[in-house]
């Protein structure tokens, strides 16, 4: 069993355990009471926190493992190589003179492609992990995200309502049945991301096809 599988599984388990524990309290609280309404809002906020938190944890683990693999940028798929050069590209944008562009293309880029891959800039969530952000980040990292398209509405609603709660606005969730729909979407997407990362690392799918 790979180390990355163990780490991803462990992270998913503690997050799901917290959600389950809070859900037990919710179910045993009288419906319609202030306590019941507060627990529903808390469930929603916690669900978003674990959805965003796991995705960030998973992406960081994935990029860290790619660095540990010790492969050269030129051996990796173009998307992965580009992702590893975000810091250099940002610096290049600061000086777009003809001379600097020429030196980067003729000298710097060649040298960078010969180096072992590393990620000085990681994938971010911007504290609002909308489905388009998740899709974009996953594609940059050559990871599958099929279920994100299927659950776009649910994931977007999860973020929007979480923001209402975080900003102290009134936002009522009717009952546990309404909540479950969004929990199912978030958890399935989280598991898909974990599976995609394990498969990519196990099969070395980040490498170019010879």
GIVENCOR-V707003 format. One record per helix or strand of 3 or more residues. SS is the DSSP state (~ for helix, > for strand). FROM is the first residue (numbers start at 1). TO is the last residue. Records with the same first field share a line. If there is no record, write none. Layout:
SS=FROM-TO / FROM-TO
This chain:
~=3-27 / 34-69 / 73-75 / 78-83 / 86-93 / 98-114 / 131-140 / 146-150 / 152-166 / 176-202
